[in-house]
Every structure is written in structure tokens, then in C-alpha cells.
Amino acid sequence: MTDSEIPVFDADHLALMCGGDLDFQREILGDFLSQLDSRLEGIAVAVASHDARAVHQAAHALKGS
């Protein structure tokens, strides 16, 4: 499987991790989306500053969220 074939969002995995609870899934997605802009901004600032460590940390935080 190539990177372009890997789904960006795995709804089945989210459902499994949330025990099929749709309200909880919506809450998780809402939390992610509410933080997305600030996380992307942090990555952009780190890139503009040529701060590789900050880019790594910010990207890791986004991936973990």
C-alpha cells in the first residue's frame, strides 16, 4: 500500500475506539477540529523559523491528536 492509498481518516477505527458511541465520536472529532488551526499554525511558525525540533514536536502533537 502506498502513502496515497492510506486513508487520512479511518472512521471504522474511531468507531471501534469509541465503542460505537456516536456522541463520543462527535465529541472526539469536535475536539480535534477545534485544535486543528492552532496546531497547523504552530507548524507553520516552526517552519518559518527554521526550527526543526519545533516542527517535529508540533507535527507529533498533531499526529497524536
All heavy atoms as TSV, in Angstrom:
chain	resi	resn	atom	element	x	y	z
A	1	MET	N	N	0.853	-1.181	0.000
A	1	MET	CA	C	0.000	0.000	0.000
A	1	MET	C	C	0.893	1.237	0.000
A	1	MET	O	O	1.801	1.360	0.807
A	1	MET	CB	C	-0.907	-0.035	1.240
A	1	MET	CG	C	-1.868	1.127	1.315
A	1	MET	SD	S	-3.017	1.070	2.716
A	1	MET	CE	C	-4.101	-0.250	2.240
A	2	THR	N	N	0.626	2.155	-0.906
A	2	THR	CA	C	1.397	3.394	-0.966
A	2	THR	C	C	0.781	4.422	-0.018
A	2	THR	O	O	-0.356	4.279	0.426
A	2	THR	CB	C	1.416	3.965	-2.394
A	2	THR	OG1	O	0.095	4.359	-2.740
A	2	THR	CG2	C	1.950	2.959	-3.403
A	3	ASP	N	N	1.554	5.479	0.270
A	3	ASP	CA	C	1.060	6.531	1.153
A	3	ASP	C	C	-0.241	7.130	0.638
A	3	ASP	O	O	-1.128	7.480	1.423
A	3	ASP	CB	C	2.101	7.634	1.321
A	3	ASP	CG	C	3.258	7.218	2.207
A	3	ASP	OD1	O	3.127	6.196	2.918
A	3	ASP	OD2	O	4.282	7.921	2.204
A	4	SER	N	N	-0.373	7.264	-0.679
A	4	SER	CA	C	-1.582	7.865	-1.236
A	4	SER	C	C	-2.802	6.955	-1.088
A	4	SER	O	O	-3.932	7.405	-1.229
A	4	SER	CB	C	-1.379	8.227	-2.699
A	4	SER	OG	O	-1.153	7.065	-3.463
A	5	GLU	N	N	-2.584	5.688	-0.791
A	5	GLU	CA	C	-3.688	4.748	-0.612
A	5	GLU	C	C	-4.116	4.613	0.844
A	5	GLU	O	O	-5.151	4.031	1.127
A	5	GLU	CB	C	-3.294	3.368	-1.143
A	5	GLU	CG	C	-3.042	3.350	-2.626
A	5	GLU	CD	C	-2.466	2.025	-3.107
A	5	GLU	OE1	O	-1.709	1.379	-2.356
A	5	GLU	OE2	O	-2.772	1.650	-4.237
A	6	ILE	N	N	-3.324	5.152	1.761
A	6	ILE	CA	C	-3.653	5.069	3.175
A	6	ILE	C	C	-4.703	6.126	3.484
A	6	ILE	O	O	-4.514	7.301	3.179
A	6	ILE	CB	C	-2.398	5.288	4.048
A	6	ILE	CG1	C	-1.386	4.180	3.782
A	6	ILE	CG2	C	-2.768	5.332	5.531
A	6	ILE	CD1	C	-0.043	4.411	4.443
A	7	PRO	N	N	-5.827	5.709	4.079
A	7	PRO	CA	C	-6.874	6.695	4.349
A	7	PRO	C	C	-6.405	7.740	5.369
A	7	PRO	O	O	-5.702	7.425	6.321
A	7	PRO	CB	C	-8.022	5.863	4.914
A	7	PRO	CG	C	-7.442	4.559	5.300
A	7	PRO	CD	C	-6.172	4.380	4.518
A	8	VAL	N	N	-6.805	8.979	5.128
A	8	VAL	CA	C	-6.451	10.066	6.037
A	8	VAL	C	C	-7.250	9.926	7.328
A	8	VAL	O	O	-6.761	10.218	8.409
A	8	VAL	CB	C	-6.723	11.426	5.371
A	8	VAL	CG1	C	-6.516	12.570	6.344
A	8	VAL	CG2	C	-5.854	11.592	4.144
A	9	PHE	N	N	-8.467	9.467	7.213
A	9	PHE	CA	C	-9.346	9.315	8.358
A	9	PHE	C	C	-9.953	7.923	8.323
A	9	PHE	O	O	-10.537	7.518	7.318
A	9	PHE	CB	C	-10.443	10.377	8.331
A	9	PHE	CG	C	-11.460	10.216	9.420
A	9	PHE	CD1	C	-11.126	10.488	10.727
A	9	PHE	CD2	C	-12.732	9.767	9.133
A	9	PHE	CE1	C	-12.055	10.324	11.747
A	9	PHE	CE2	C	-13.665	9.610	10.138
A	9	PHE	CZ	C	-13.327	9.885	11.443
A	10	ASP	N	N	-9.830	7.198	9.406
A	10	ASP	CA	C	-10.343	5.835	9.492
A	10	ASP	C	C	-11.558	5.829	10.422
A	10	ASP	O	O	-11.428	5.685	11.644
A	10	ASP	CB	C	-9.244	4.907	10.006
A	10	ASP	CG	C	-9.625	3.439	9.982
A	10	ASP	OD1	O	-10.823	3.129	9.877
A	10	ASP	OD2	O	-8.705	2.605	10.078
A	11	ALA	N	N	-12.730	6.004	9.835
A	11	ALA	CA	C	-13.970	6.074	10.619
A	11	ALA	C	C	-14.237	4.775	11.364
A	11	ALA	O	O	-14.752	4.795	12.489
A	11	ALA	CB	C	-15.137	6.409	9.701
A	12	ASP	N	N	-13.880	3.649	10.773
A	12	ASP	CA	C	-14.092	2.363	11.434
A	12	ASP	C	C	-13.248	2.248	12.693
A	12	ASP	O	O	-13.717	1.746	13.720
A	12	ASP	CB	C	-13.781	1.201	10.490
A	12	ASP	CG	C	-14.785	1.093	9.344
A	12	ASP	OD1	O	-15.926	1.558	9.506
A	12	ASP	OD2	O	-14.408	0.546	8.293
A	13	HIS	N	N	-12.010	2.725	12.625
A	13	HIS	CA	C	-11.132	2.678	13.795
A	13	HIS	C	C	-11.665	3.591	14.901
A	13	HIS	O	O	-11.669	3.219	16.073
A	13	HIS	CB	C	-9.703	3.064	13.415
A	13	HIS	CG	C	-8.741	2.964	14.546
A	13	HIS	ND1	N	-8.327	1.762	15.067
A	13	HIS	CD2	C	-8.134	3.922	15.291
A	13	HIS	CE1	C	-7.506	1.983	16.071
A	13	HIS	NE2	N	-7.367	3.293	16.230
A	14	LEU	N	N	-12.117	4.792	14.519
A	14	LEU	CA	C	-12.688	5.698	15.509
A	14	LEU	C	C	-13.888	5.054	16.192
A	14	LEU	O	O	-14.005	5.096	17.420
A	14	LEU	CB	C	-13.100	7.028	14.864
A	14	LEU	CG	C	-13.768	8.031	15.805
A	14	LEU	CD1	C	-12.808	8.471	16.912
A	14	LEU	CD2	C	-14.278	9.231	15.024
A	15	ALA	N	N	-14.769	4.450	15.410
A	15	ALA	CA	C	-15.950	3.791	15.972
A	15	ALA	C	C	-15.541	2.684	16.933
A	15	ALA	O	O	-16.108	2.552	18.024
A	15	ALA	CB	C	-16.825	3.236	14.853
A	16	LEU	N	N	-14.541	1.917	16.551
A	16	LEU	CA	C	-14.056	0.839	17.413
A	16	LEU	C	C	-13.494	1.393	18.723
A	16	LEU	O	O	-13.815	0.906	19.805
A	16	LEU	CB	C	-12.980	0.032	16.676
A	16	LEU	CG	C	-12.330	-1.109	17.458
A	16	LEU	CD1	C	-13.353	-2.205	17.741
A	16	LEU	CD2	C	-11.153	-1.667	16.689
A	17	MET	N	N	-12.676	2.436	18.619
A	17	MET	CA	C	-12.044	3.009	19.807
A	17	MET	C	C	-13.069	3.682	20.733
A	17	MET	O	O	-12.845	3.790	21.932
A	17	MET	CB	C	-10.965	4.025	19.407
A	17	MET	CG	C	-9.811	3.408	18.628
A	17	MET	SD	S	-9.015	2.006	19.443
A	17	MET	CE	C	-8.341	2.787	20.881
A	18	CYS	N	N	-14.192	4.117	20.166
A	18	CYS	CA	C	-15.233	4.786	20.951
A	18	CYS	C	C	-16.369	3.835	21.326
A	18	CYS	O	O	-17.410	4.279	21.822
A	18	CYS	CB	C	-15.797	5.966	20.175
A	18	CYS	SG	S	-14.604	7.297	19.927
A	19	GLY	N	N	-16.169	2.568	21.083
A	19	GLY	CA	C	-17.196	1.588	21.435
A	19	GLY	C	C	-18.493	1.780	20.672
A	19	GLY	O	O	-19.558	1.408	21.159
A	20	GLY	N	N	-18.406	2.395	19.486
A	20	GLY	CA	C	-19.595	2.605	18.674
A	20	GLY	C	C	-20.475	3.758	19.149
A	20	GLY	O	O	-21.543	3.992	18.589
A	21	ASP	N	N	-20.048	4.484	20.163
A	21	ASP	CA	C	-20.817	5.594	20.730
A	21	ASP	C	C	-20.698	6.822	19.817
A	21	ASP	O	O	-19.666	7.494	19.798
A	21	ASP	CB	C	-20.285	5.903	22.128
A	21	ASP	CG	C	-21.059	6.978	22.853
A	21	ASP	OD1	O	-21.659	7.845	22.186
A	21	ASP	OD2	O	-21.049	6.955	24.098
A	22	LEU	N	N	-21.748	7.117	19.063
A	22	LEU	CA	C	-21.710	8.215	18.093
A	22	LEU	C	C	-21.522	9.580	18.752
A	22	LEU	O	O	-20.825	10.438	18.204
A	22	LEU	CB	C	-22.969	8.216	17.240
A	22	LEU	CG	C	-23.099	7.084	16.230
A	22	LEU	CD1	C	-24.443	7.158	15.513
A	22	LEU	CD2	C	-21.966	7.121	15.232
A	23	ASP	N	N	-22.120	9.791	19.906
A	23	ASP	CA	C	-21.937	11.067	20.596
A	23	ASP	C	C	-20.478	11.257	20.992
A	23	ASP	O	O	-19.932	12.362	20.859
A	23	ASP	CB	C	-22.831	11.156	21.834
A	23	ASP	CG	C	-24.297	11.317	21.482
A	23	ASP	OD1	O	-24.589	11.872	20.395
A	23	ASP	OD2	O	-25.145	10.906	22.291
A	24	PHE	N	N	-19.846	10.201	21.468
A	24	PHE	CA	C	-18.434	10.284	21.853
A	24	PHE	C	C	-17.562	10.524	20.622
A	24	PHE	O	O	-16.628	11.317	20.663
A	24	PHE	CB	C	-18.011	9.017	22.596
A	24	PHE	CG	C	-16.627	9.076	23.175
A	24	PHE	CD1	C	-16.171	10.198	23.854
A	24	PHE	CD2	C	-15.771	7.993	23.057
A	24	PHE	CE1	C	-14.901	10.248	24.388
A	24	PHE	CE2	C	-14.499	8.030	23.597
A	24	PHE	CZ	C	-14.059	9.157	24.258
A	25	GLN	N	N	-17.894	9.876	19.511
A	25	GLN	CA	C	-17.147	10.093	18.267
A	25	GLN	C	C	-17.247	11.552	17.831
A	25	GLN	O	O	-16.242	12.160	17.442
A	25	GLN	CB	C	-17.677	9.183	17.158
A	25	GLN	CG	C	-17.367	7.713	17.392
A	25	GLN	CD	C	-17.995	6.836	16.348
A	25	GLN	OE1	O	-17.723	6.997	15.162
A	25	GLN	NE2	N	-18.829	5.891	16.764
A	26	ARG	N	N	-18.438	12.117	17.913
A	26	ARG	CA	C	-18.620	13.535	17.561
A	26	ARG	C	C	-17.810	14.432	18.491
A	26	ARG	O	O	-17.229	15.430	18.045
A	26	ARG	CB	C	-20.101	13.898	17.620
A	26	ARG	CG	C	-20.902	13.321	16.483
A	26	ARG	CD	C	-22.352	13.812	16.518
A	26	ARG	NE	N	-23.127	13.093	15.532
A	26	ARG	CZ	C	-23.992	12.126	15.821
A	26	ARG	NH1	N	-24.222	11.775	17.074
A	26	ARG	NH2	N	-24.648	11.514	14.850
A	27	GLU	N	N	-17.785	14.101	19.769
A	27	GLU	CA	C	-17.012	14.893	20.731
A	27	GLU	C	C	-15.525	14.839	20.398
A	27	GLU	O	O	-14.839	15.872	20.404
A	27	GLU	CB	C	-17.253	14.365	22.141
A	27	GLU	CG	C	-16.527	15.132	23.212
A	27	GLU	CD	C	-16.785	14.600	24.609
A	27	GLU	OE1	O	-17.752	13.847	24.818
A	27	GLU	OE2	O	-15.984	14.939	25.499
A	28	ILE	N	N	-15.012	13.654	20.099
A	28	ILE	CA	C	-13.595	13.482	19.755
A	28	ILE	C	C	-13.263	14.297	18.500
A	28	ILE	O	O	-12.263	15.020	18.459
A	28	ILE	CB	C	-13.258	11.991	19.524
A	28	ILE	CG1	C	-13.424	11.186	20.805
A	28	ILE	CG2	C	-11.868	11.813	18.924
A	28	ILE	CD1	C	-12.442	11.510	21.887
A	29	LEU	N	N	-14.096	14.181	17.473
A	29	LEU	CA	C	-13.861	14.930	16.234
A	29	LEU	C	C	-13.957	16.433	16.463
A	29	LEU	O	O	-13.158	17.202	15.913
A	29	LEU	CB	C	-14.845	14.492	15.146
A	29	LEU	CG	C	-14.591	13.111	14.562
A	29	LEU	CD1	C	-15.735	12.707	13.638
A	29	LEU	CD2	C	-13.265	13.060	13.835
A	30	GLY	N	N	-14.907	16.852	17.265
A	30	GLY	CA	C	-15.046	18.271	17.576
A	30	GLY	C	C	-13.817	18.819	18.279
A	30	GLY	O	O	-13.332	19.909	17.960
A	31	ASP	N	N	-13.299	18.056	19.248
A	31	ASP	CA	C	-12.084	18.472	19.951
A	31	ASP	C	C	-10.908	18.586	18.988
A	31	ASP	O	O	-10.143	19.553	19.029
A	31	ASP	CB	C	-11.732	17.488	21.070
A	31	ASP	CG	C	-12.678	17.565	22.257
A	31	ASP	OD1	O	-13.462	18.533	22.354
A	31	ASP	OD2	O	-12.638	16.643	23.092
A	32	PHE	N	N	-10.764	17.589	18.108
A	32	PHE	CA	C	-9.682	17.620	17.126
A	32	PHE	C	C	-9.793	18.852	16.235
A	32	PHE	O	O	-8.823	19.587	16.045
A	32	PHE	CB	C	-9.691	16.343	16.280
A	32	PHE	CG	C	-8.711	16.385	15.146
A	32	PHE	CD1	C	-7.369	16.135	15.369
A	32	PHE	CD2	C	-9.122	16.700	13.858
A	32	PHE	CE1	C	-6.447	16.190	14.323
A	32	PHE	CE2	C	-8.216	16.748	12.811
A	32	PHE	CZ	C	-6.875	16.498	13.051
A	33	LEU	N	N	-10.983	19.081	15.703
A	33	LEU	CA	C	-11.176	20.201	14.782
A	33	LEU	C	C	-11.002	21.553	15.470
A	33	LEU	O	O	-10.494	22.497	14.862
A	33	LEU	CB	C	-12.543	20.112	14.110
A	33	LEU	CG	C	-12.709	18.934	13.143
A	33	LEU	CD1	C	-14.155	18.835	12.667
A	33	LEU	CD2	C	-11.752	19.042	11.973
A	34	SER	N	N	-11.375	21.636	16.745
A	34	SER	CA	C	-11.227	22.907	17.451
A	34	SER	C	C	-9.760	23.260	17.695
A	34	SER	O	O	-9.426	24.436	17.860
A	34	SER	CB	C	-11.992	22.877	18.775
A	34	SER	OG	O	-11.348	22.035	19.719
A	35	GLN	N	N	-8.886	22.266	17.699
A	35	GLN	CA	C	-7.457	22.486	17.926
A	35	GLN	C	C	-6.645	22.526	16.629
A	35	GLN	O	O	-5.471	22.914	16.641
A	35	GLN	CB	C	-6.891	21.380	18.814
A	35	GLN	CG	C	-7.504	21.313	20.183
A	35	GLN	CD	C	-7.038	20.094	20.955
A	35	GLN	OE1	O	-6.015	19.503	20.642
A	35	GLN	NE2	N	-7.794	19.704	21.958
A	36	LEU	N	N	-7.253	22.145	15.528
A	36	LEU	CA	C	-6.521	21.970	14.279
A	36	LEU	C	C	-5.840	23.247	13.799
A	36	LEU	O	O	-4.653	23.233	13.462
A	36	LEU	CB	C	-7.444	21.427	13.194
A	36	LEU	CG	C	-6.807	21.134	11.842
A	36	LEU	CD1	C	-5.668	20.121	11.973
A	36	LEU	CD2	C	-7.858	20.638	10.864
A	37	ASP	N	N	-6.556	24.358	13.770
A	37	ASP	CA	C	-5.965	25.605	13.263
A	37	ASP	C	C	-4.734	26.012	14.063
A	37	ASP	O	O	-3.711	26.381	13.489
A	37	ASP	CB	C	-6.988	26.744	13.272
A	37	ASP	CG	C	-8.028	26.616	12.170
A	37	ASP	OD1	O	-7.785	25.867	11.199
A	37	ASP	OD2	O	-9.081	27.261	12.291
A	38	SER	N	N	-4.817	25.925	15.383
A	38	SER	CA	C	-3.670	26.344	16.196
A	38	SER	C	C	-2.494	25.372	16.025
A	38	SER	O	O	-1.338	25.797	16.033
A	38	SER	CB	C	-4.050	26.487	17.666
A	38	SER	OG	O	-4.409	25.251	18.227
A	39	ARG	N	N	-2.780	24.100	15.857
A	39	ARG	CA	C	-1.692	23.133	15.638
A	39	ARG	C	C	-1.012	23.384	14.284
A	39	ARG	O	O	0.214	23.342	14.187
A	39	ARG	CB	C	-2.201	21.709	15.739
A	39	ARG	CG	C	-2.652	21.335	17.145
A	39	ARG	CD	C	-2.744	19.848	17.308
A	39	ARG	NE	N	-3.303	19.462	18.576
A	39	ARG	CZ	C	-2.625	19.390	19.720
A	39	ARG	NH1	N	-1.353	19.703	19.740
A	39	ARG	NH2	N	-3.221	19.003	20.823
A	40	LEU	N	N	-1.791	23.650	13.252
A	40	LEU	CA	C	-1.216	23.941	11.937
A	40	LEU	C	C	-0.441	25.253	11.968
A	40	LEU	O	O	0.623	25.369	11.349
A	40	LEU	CB	C	-2.314	23.982	10.874
A	40	LEU	CG	C	-2.980	22.645	10.546
A	40	LEU	CD1	C	-4.128	22.840	9.571
A	40	LEU	CD2	C	-1.969	21.644	10.007
A	41	GLU	N	N	-0.949	26.228	12.697
A	41	GLU	CA	C	-0.238	27.494	12.833
A	41	GLU	C	C	1.104	27.284	13.536
A	41	GLU	O	O	2.116	27.864	13.147
A	41	GLU	CB	C	-1.076	28.503	13.618
A	41	GLU	CG	C	-0.426	29.859	13.726
A	41	GLU	CD	C	-1.295	30.859	14.463
A	41	GLU	OE1	O	-2.527	30.759	14.397
A	41	GLU	OE2	O	-0.712	31.757	15.102
A	42	GLY	N	N	1.115	26.428	14.552
A	42	GLY	CA	C	2.366	26.121	15.247
A	42	GLY	C	C	3.391	25.495	14.318
A	42	GLY	O	O	4.584	25.809	14.388
A	43	ILE	N	N	2.932	24.613	13.438
A	43	ILE	CA	C	3.835	24.006	12.463
A	43	ILE	C	C	4.358	25.077	11.504
A	43	ILE	O	O	5.565	25.122	11.223
A	43	ILE	CB	C	3.132	22.866	11.695
A	43	ILE	CG1	C	2.850	21.694	12.642
A	43	ILE	CG2	C	3.968	22.410	10.501
A	43	ILE	CD1	C	1.963	20.613	12.050
A	44	ALA	N	N	3.483	25.932	11.026
A	44	ALA	CA	C	3.893	26.976	10.081
A	44	ALA	C	C	4.915	27.923	10.713
A	44	ALA	O	O	5.905	28.296	10.075
A	44	ALA	CB	C	2.676	27.756	9.605
A	45	VAL	N	N	4.704	28.300	11.955
A	45	VAL	CA	C	5.640	29.187	12.656
A	45	VAL	C	C	6.991	28.498	12.813
A	45	VAL	O	O	8.048	29.102	12.582
A	45	VAL	CB	C	5.072	29.614	14.026
A	45	VAL	CG1	C	6.133	30.270	14.894
A	45	VAL	CG2	C	3.880	30.546	13.835
A	46	ALA	N	N	6.964	27.230	13.178
A	46	ALA	CA	C	8.216	26.493	13.354
A	46	ALA	C	C	8.972	26.363	12.035
A	46	ALA	O	O	10.199	26.510	11.997
A	46	ALA	CB	C	7.927	25.114	13.950
A	47	VAL	N	N	8.252	26.099	10.957
A	47	VAL	CA	C	8.890	26.002	9.635
A	47	VAL	C	C	9.493	27.356	9.252
A	47	VAL	O	O	10.643	27.432	8.800
A	47	VAL	CB	C	7.881	25.509	8.562
A	47	VAL	CG1	C	8.444	25.690	7.169
A	47	VAL	CG2	C	7.511	24.051	8.809
A	48	ALA	N	N	8.716	28.417	9.425
A	48	ALA	CA	C	9.204	29.759	9.071
A	48	ALA	C	C	10.432	30.150	9.892
A	48	ALA	O	O	11.286	30.889	9.415
A	48	ALA	CB	C	8.096	30.790	9.266
A	49	SER	N	N	10.517	29.607	11.101
A	49	SER	CA	C	11.649	29.905	11.990
A	49	SER	C	C	12.832	28.968	11.752
A	49	SER	O	O	13.847	29.076	12.439
A	49	SER	CB	C	11.210	29.799	13.448
A	49	SER	OG	O	10.178	30.704	13.728
A	50	HIS	N	N	12.666	28.028	10.851
A	50	HIS	CA	C	13.702	27.026	10.564
A	50	HIS	C	C	14.091	26.264	11.828
A	50	HIS	O	O	15.267	25.941	12.042
A	50	HIS	CB	C	14.936	27.672	9.922
A	50	HIS	CG	C	14.624	28.428	8.679
A	50	HIS	ND1	N	14.365	27.810	7.488
A	50	HIS	CD2	C	14.488	29.762	8.454
A	50	HIS	CE1	C	14.098	28.716	6.569
A	50	HIS	NE2	N	14.166	29.911	7.131
A	51	ASP	N	N	13.086	25.968	12.657
A	51	ASP	CA	C	13.305	25.273	13.931
A	51	ASP	C	C	12.845	23.826	13.776
A	51	ASP	O	O	11.672	23.502	13.998
A	51	ASP	CB	C	12.536	25.992	15.041
A	51	ASP	CG	C	12.818	25.435	16.421
A	51	ASP	OD1	O	13.325	24.293	16.534
A	51	ASP	OD2	O	12.515	26.163	17.394
A	52	ALA	N	N	13.766	22.959	13.397
A	52	ALA	CA	C	13.433	21.561	13.112
A	52	ALA	C	C	12.840	20.857	14.332
A	52	ALA	O	O	11.903	20.066	14.196
A	52	ALA	CB	C	14.666	20.813	12.623
A	53	ARG	N	N	13.375	21.144	15.494
A	53	ARG	CA	C	12.857	20.491	16.706
A	53	ARG	C	C	11.410	20.902	16.959
A	53	ARG	O	O	10.560	20.070	17.289
A	53	ARG	CB	C	13.723	20.832	17.907
A	53	ARG	CG	C	13.260	20.142	19.160
A	53	ARG	CD	C	14.185	20.357	20.309
A	53	ARG	NE	N	13.650	19.647	21.460
A	53	ARG	CZ	C	14.084	19.795	22.670
A	53	ARG	NH1	N	15.088	20.598	22.927
A	53	ARG	NH2	N	13.537	19.123	23.662
A	54	ALA	N	N	11.120	22.187	16.792
A	54	ALA	CA	C	9.753	22.665	16.995
A	54	ALA	C	C	8.810	22.095	15.942
A	54	ALA	O	O	7.661	21.765	16.249
A	54	ALA	CB	C	9.713	24.185	16.982
A	55	VAL	N	N	9.283	21.961	14.700
A	55	VAL	CA	C	8.466	21.339	13.655
A	55	VAL	C	C	8.137	19.909	14.055
A	55	VAL	O	O	6.977	19.477	13.982
A	55	VAL	CB	C	9.170	21.359	12.274
A	55	VAL	CG1	C	8.402	20.512	11.267
A	55	VAL	CG2	C	9.343	22.773	11.774
A	56	HIS	N	N	9.154	19.179	14.482
A	56	HIS	CA	C	8.959	17.789	14.899
A	56	HIS	C	C	7.938	17.699	16.032
A	56	HIS	O	O	7.026	16.875	15.991
A	56	HIS	CB	C	10.302	17.178	15.321
A	56	HIS	CG	C	10.177	15.795	15.868
A	56	HIS	ND1	N	10.052	14.687	15.060
A	56	HIS	CD2	C	10.138	15.346	17.141
A	56	HIS	CE1	C	9.947	13.612	15.813
A	56	HIS	NE2	N	9.996	13.992	17.084
A	57	GLN	N	N	8.101	18.533	17.046
A	57	GLN	CA	C	7.196	18.492	18.191
A	57	GLN	C	C	5.781	18.872	17.802
A	57	GLN	O	O	4.818	18.209	18.223
A	57	GLN	CB	C	7.706	19.419	19.300
A	57	GLN	CG	C	8.971	18.888	19.964
A	57	GLN	CD	C	9.574	19.878	20.948
A	57	GLN	OE1	O	9.387	21.077	20.830
A	57	GLN	NE2	N	10.306	19.356	21.908
A	58	ALA	N	N	5.623	19.892	16.992
A	58	ALA	CA	C	4.302	20.339	16.587
A	58	ALA	C	C	3.622	19.302	15.694
A	58	ALA	O	O	2.423	19.034	15.830
A	58	ALA	CB	C	4.382	21.683	15.879
A	59	ALA	N	N	4.376	18.710	14.783
A	59	ALA	CA	C	3.819	17.678	13.908
A	59	ALA	C	C	3.447	16.436	14.715
A	59	ALA	O	O	2.413	15.813	14.460
A	59	ALA	CB	C	4.806	17.325	12.806
A	60	HIS	N	N	4.258	16.097	15.676
A	60	HIS	CA	C	3.970	14.946	16.537
A	60	HIS	C	C	2.702	15.192	17.345
A	60	HIS	O	O	1.867	14.288	17.495
A	60	HIS	CB	C	5.159	14.672	17.466
A	60	HIS	CG	C	4.981	13.468	18.329
A	60	HIS	ND1	N	5.040	12.180	17.831
A	60	HIS	CD2	C	4.732	13.353	19.647
A	60	HIS	CE1	C	4.834	11.322	18.811
A	60	HIS	NE2	N	4.646	12.013	19.927
A	61	ALA	N	N	2.531	16.405	17.837
A	61	ALA	CA	C	1.320	16.744	18.590
A	61	ALA	C	C	0.076	16.638	17.694
A	61	ALA	O	O	-0.952	16.136	18.129
A	61	ALA	CB	C	1.436	18.146	19.176
A	62	LEU	N	N	0.208	17.100	16.448
A	62	LEU	CA	C	-0.913	16.994	15.523
A	62	LEU	C	C	-1.233	15.532	15.232
A	62	LEU	O	O	-2.391	15.120	15.279
A	62	LEU	CB	C	-0.604	17.734	14.212
A	62	LEU	CG	C	-1.653	17.608	13.115
A	62	LEU	CD1	C	-2.996	18.172	13.565
A	62	LEU	CD2	C	-1.180	18.296	11.860
A	63	LYS	N	N	-0.222	14.750	14.959
A	63	LYS	CA	C	-0.434	13.333	14.665
A	63	LYS	C	C	-1.061	12.631	15.869
A	63	LYS	O	O	-1.971	11.812	15.713
A	63	LYS	CB	C	0.901	12.655	14.313
A	63	LYS	CG	C	0.747	11.189	13.978
A	63	LYS	CD	C	2.076	10.552	13.657
A	63	LYS	CE	C	1.906	9.070	13.412
A	63	LYS	NZ	N	3.178	8.388	13.232
A	64	GLY	N	N	-0.607	12.959	17.049
A	64	GLY	CA	C	-1.142	12.329	18.256
A	64	GLY	C	C	-2.563	12.730	18.580
A	64	GLY	O	O	-3.280	11.996	19.243
A	65	SER	N	N	-2.962	13.879	18.069
A	65	SER	CA	C	-4.322	14.323	18.375
A	65	SER	C	C	-5.329	13.591	17.515
A	65	SER	O	O	-6.471	13.493	17.817
A	65	SER	CB	C	-4.453	15.825	18.178
A	65	SER	OG	O	-4.333	16.193	16.839
